Amino acid sequence: PLCSNNNPYASFGATLARDEEQNLWSTPHDVTHTEADDDRVLYNMIVVRNQLDKDSEEWQKLNYDIYTLRQTRKEVRSRWKHILEDLGFQKEADSLLSVTKLSIISDSQNMSKARDILLRLSEETNIFPTSWELSERYLFVVDRLIALDAADEFFKMASVMYPKRPSGERADDSQKAPQF
């Protein structure tokens, strides 16, 4: 009977809503993203927001900050995916960008090279927003690109598609890289 308390599906919608609240990266039911520092920051923001009254100004501010952080992450991931697809990794882009707590660095000797490339990407391109703190997640992605011998090409493509501009300077429409 649908009206009894024995209905196994009665809380299905509530479970989905709860799962979505804990979803840090837009992949439903993904519990692997609470390991990195930036994931913990977002998770802590969600926990604090959920303890506040929904009508309060603090709740609204935290909700906006959570939304903004999630959108920024989506934009960065989209930029990386776009470059990977342009390099010929159309079918592999999602798996190259997929990082979980089970992900490992393929070769420990590549670690310093991966850090250097990631740092150069942040300093010499606009692939990351100005206020972005480098995410450990992209260190794994760069390591994979090194293993595929595509890291240098990725950097060159990122430099062309998302060139670093001094603050306040805008590209004209003919030079403008796609904005996400």
Secondary structure, 3 states (H helix, E strand, C coil): CCCCCCCCCCCHHHHHHHHHHHCCCCCCCCCCCCCCHHHHHHHHHHHHHHCCCCCCHHHHHHHHHHHHHHHHHHHHHHHHHHHHHHCCCCCCHHHHHCCCCCCCCCCHHHHHHHHHHHHHHHHHECCCCCCCCCCHHHHHHHHHHHHCCCHHHHHHHHHHHCECCCCCCCCCCCCCCCCC
